[in-house]
Amino acid sequence: MGRFALVADLGGTKIAVARVNDSGRVTHQLRAPTPAAGGLAVVESLTDLLHRLPARGAGALGIGVPGLAYPDGAVWAPNLRGWERLPLGELLRARFDLPVRVESDRNAFVTGEAWQGSAKGCRDVVFIAIGTGIGAGIISGGQLIRGCGELAGCLGWMAVRDRFLPAYQAVGYLESHVAGPGITRAAARVFHRPLEAREVVKRARQGDAQARKVIAQAGHHLGLALANLVDILNPQMIVIGGGVAGAGNLLLGPARETLRRWAQPLAAQQVRISRSRLGARAGLLGAAKLCFDQLHN
């Protein structure tokens, strides 16, 4: 029997766990809502789900978390109540007789895509997750880029210029234009009532011209961010994931156009922009790969 890892992708609304072998095959998978109470209730729910997976053959436990994972396994996760510096690694080591790897979800996402997804075989990759927020996992020269405080990839904070607003309002951070709540706000200006981002995406895919305009504006801002990433990192591949990526080329078409206009020309020719091939499995597979790499070292 091949080696396995028990892994989890922890989010603000759901917990997904899986058993993954060292060739990237998911053999078992479970999901549950993330407890709204936060704190240790989330840890208990996570533990329960993991204990329901077959543990025989498992060599490690890997967890992707929606925030900052410190080297000691503590976690700061702003969308989980009571997780200012929760000692997740320590708590899980007390519950499982396995090595524990706690990692930011963005690093798990990019690792999964580079191992088994759209960027398979690439050594210079950026994964951008666009949902209620925006984060980026970065691999350069085959190595994860972490930054001095494990904060590399906080792409949602990137400053971009909005050509659709007056000059005095024109600079804002990327998340306010491209993430789900930003799309909701933009749609409200067009439709004169609140529309969730997923509804805007649905209308755009059905041919609604106003909804397509909202998504195209988000794509333009995404393209500015992509141009900056291409200029700085010169990646082979940028993979786009998360719920907003469901807009497909309605979002990525304008993004590619803006990228070509603003990025360094040679770097822009070299990079490929693709949607995630793994979807919700990216974080699970990435957490598994990070476990296997740790076992080899």
N, C-alpha and C positions, 0 to 999 in steps of 0.2 A: 504493500500500500504506500502511495506517495505521501509526502509530508503535507500537513494541513495547517491553516491558521484559522482561528476564530476571530471574526472582525465585526466592527460596527461602524455605521455612519450615523452620527448623532446630529439631529437638526432641531430647530426651534419648534417644529410641529410633529415630527415623526422620528422614530428610532428604527433603523433597519440593521439586522444582524445577518451574518452568513458564515458558512464554512467553505473555505476556498482552498483548493489544492495548489501545489507549486507550479502547475502548468496553466493556472488561471481559470480553472473550471469551478463554478459555484455549484456545490453539491446540495446545500440546504440553505434556505433563506426564510426569515420571519420579519414581520413589521408590527409596530404598535405606535399609538399616539404618544408624543412626549407629554408627561404629566405637567399640567399648567402650574402646579404648586412649585415646581422647580426644586432647587436644593437637592437633598438626599433622595427625594422621591424619584427623581430622574435616574439616579444611580441604582436604586432598587429595581426600577423597571428595566433598565439596561441589563443588570445582573440576571434578572429572571429570564429575559429573552436569551441571553447567552447560555445560561444553564440548560435551556431547552434544545440546544444544538448538540449533535453527537460530538463528544470531546475526544474520542479515541483517535490517536494519530496526530492530534494537534500539538504543534511545537511552540506556539506563541499566541498572544492575544493583542490585536491591534485596533485602536479606536481613532476615528476621525472626528474632530470636534469643531463646532462653528464659532471659532474665535482664536484666541492665542493659547498655544500649548507651550508651557515652559519646559526646559530640559529635564526638570525633576518630575514631570508628569502632572503638575498642577495646571489648571485651566481657568482662563478668563473668557467667559462667553456672555456678551452683553444681552443676548436675547433669551438667556436662561436665568430665571430668578435665583439669586443666591450663589451664582457662580463667579464671584469676583476673583477668587483664587482657590478654587475648590481642588483638594488634593486627589484628583481622580485616579492617577496612577497608583498611589499608595492604597486607596480604597479597593481597587480592583486586585492588586497583588494579595491583599488579605482574603479575597474571596476565591481566587483561582491560583492553582499551583502551576503557573505558567509565566514566562517573561512577558511583560506588558509594554507595549509601545503606544504612547499617546501623541497624536500628531494633529496639526491643523487640517481641517477638511480640504482647504485649497491645495495643500501639499499632497494630500492623498489623491485628490482629483487628477492633478497633473501627472503623478506617478502612475496611476491606473491607465490613463490615456497613452502614456509613453510605453507602457508595458504591453497592453492588449487592445488599445483603442485606435482612434484616428491618427495618432502620432506614433504608432508602433515603430520602433527602431530609430526614432529621432533623438538626438542628443541636445537639441536646443529648442525647447518647447515652452509656450505659455498657454495655460488653461485659464479661461475667464468664466467664472460662474456668475450668471445674471439672474437674480431672483428678487427677493425683497431687498437685498443689498447686492454689492458687487465685490468680489475678491478674485485674486489671481494667484495661481501657483506657477512657479518659474523654475525650469530646469535649464541650466547653461553649462555646456561642456559635459553633460551627463550628470551634473550635480545639482541638487536642490539649492536655490538661492534663498537664504533665510534672513539676512540682515543681522545687525548687531543685537537686536532685541527680539528676534523672531517675527518681525513686523513687515518684512518684504512682501509685496503683493497686495497691500491695502489700496487697490486700484480705485475703489469707490471715492477716495479722497482726491483723485487727480483733478486739477483745475482745467476746465475747458471753456471755450468761448461759445456763447449761444448766438448765432447769427440771426435767430428769429426774435430776439428781444432787443429793446432799446439799449444803447451803449451803457447807460448807468446801471443796467441790470444784467449785463452780458456775460459776466464771469461767474461760474458756479462750479460745484464739484460734480464729477461724472455721475455719481449715484443719483443725484437729484434729477438727472435728465434721462437715464437709461434703465435704472432699476424699476421694479414693479410699481412702487408708490409714485415715482416720477412720471411714469407713463399714465397712471391714473389721474394725476394732476393736469397733465397736458390734455388728456381726453376731456376732462371737465371743462376746460376752456373752449373746446370745440363743440361738445355735445350739450353743454350747459346743464349737466348732471353727472354725478359720480359714476364711473365705469371702472371696474377692476381691470387690471392689465390683461388677465386671461381673456376677458370679454372683448377688449380692444383687439387683441391678437386674433380671436375667433372672427370678429367682424372683418378685419383686414383680409384674412384668408378667404372670406366669402365674397370679397370684392368691394366692400364699403370704401369709397374714395376718401372720406374724412378719416376713418380709422387707419387707412394706409398712409395718409399724410402724417399722422401721429407716430406711427412706427418708423416711417422714413426719417423723421426728425431725430428719433432716438438712434437710428442707424448712423446718421451723420455724426452725432456726438460720440458714439462708439468708435466710428472711424478715426476721429481725432485722437482718441486714446490709443487705438491700434497703431497709428502713425508714430506716436511718441514711443511706444514699446518697440516698434520695428527700428526706429532710429537709435535707441539706446542698446537694445539687446541683440538685434540682427538674428531673430529666430528662424528656424526652418518652417515651423508650424505654429499657428495660433488656433486653439480649439475653443469653441464657444459652447457653453453648457448652461444649464439652469432653465427655469420655466419660460423666461422671455425668449430664449433661443428657439422656442417652438414657432416663432414667426418666420423662421427660415430665411429665404432670400429676400423677403420683404424688409427684413432688418439688415441682413448681411450684404445685400446688393448695394444700398447706400453707404454702408460701412466700408466696403471695398473701394467704392468710388472716391470717398473722402481720403482713405488711406493712400490710394495712388496719387492723389493731388498733393498731399502734404508730407509723405514720407520720403526719406532718402531714396532716390530712384533705383539704385542697384539693389538695395536691401528690400525695397518693395517688390521687385521682380522675383527675388529669391523666396519670399515667404508665401506659404499657403494658408488660407483661412478656411476652417472647416467646422461644422457642427460636431458635437460629441457623438461618437458612435456607441459609447457605453451607456449613456444616460445615467439612470440612477445607480448603475453598478460601478461607476467610475471610482467613487470613494471607497467602496468595499474592496475592489480589486487593488486599488492603490494602497490601502491599509495592509492588505495581505502581502503585497510586494515589499513594502517597507519592513514587515516582520521577517520575511525570508532573507532580505539583505542583511538585517541585523543578526540573524542566526549564522550567516556565513562569515561575519566579521568576528 
